[in-house]
Amino acid sequence: MPHPYDIRQTPEVLDRRDGPHGEVVLRRHGELLQIIANGCFLMDTSDGRSERLLVDAAHRALGACPAPSLLIGGLGVGFSLAHAAADPHWGGITVVERERAVIDWHLDGPLGALSAPALADPRTRVLEADLVAYLRETSATYDALCLDIDNGPGWTVTDDNDSLYSAAGLASCARALNPGGVLAVWSAQPSPDFEGTLWNAGFRQVHTEEVPVARGVPDVVHLAVRPG
């Protein structure tokens, strides 16, 4: 079976934007679409297992909660949103994405091939906003909060994303969750220190699920529950 991209090929830049937090680029490399932020690879359309785990693990941790509401932090290439919208058990699905370019690539660009059915779902709402500010200011609460921001708590490309994984940022996450609500955090690498940060922020039932990969460190999802 051919690899989805050939390392001898030169990636084709489909769009390049200067956003409020630097440059974002959408490019095609063979069969894959890739998002690059400030020259650093963020994600592509090659797999999506860990993004689907992010949503499924949060749902499992909620137990028998009927029609739970879901907030997804970061639209990315759309794997998490598409997977959530394909599950009729979720109630309202809100996505917060701060890069206008990423939203446009889904609404009117090539990434719509992944997300169009989810975006057309009446449960789905996409907000153009910085998640850190949204969590600090919103009065809305959710049953599950799935964070897929940057490369995770231990490896951020944009400096101010660090604050989301700090004690203050996690306090904002807790305020946006209903009692018994689940916080699920995607990371490109395991972060034992972040588990401690979650415990110290008052979350309980903290644990980590891994997505095995052929080579290198696994992607992980950190899970925690707001007491209530």
Buried (B, 14 or more C-beta within 10 A) or exposed (E): EEEEBEEEEEBEEBEEBEBEBBEBBBBBBBEBBBBBBEEEEBBBBBBBEBBBBBBBBBBEBBEEBEEBBBBBBBBBBBBBBBBBBEEEEBBBBBBBBBBEBBBBBBEEBBBBEBBBEBBEBEBBEBBEBBBBEBBBEBEEBBBBBBBBBBBBBBEBBBEEBBBBBBEEBBBBBBEBBBEBBBBBBBBBBBBEEBBEBBEEBEBEEBEBBEBEEEEEEBBBBBBBBBEE
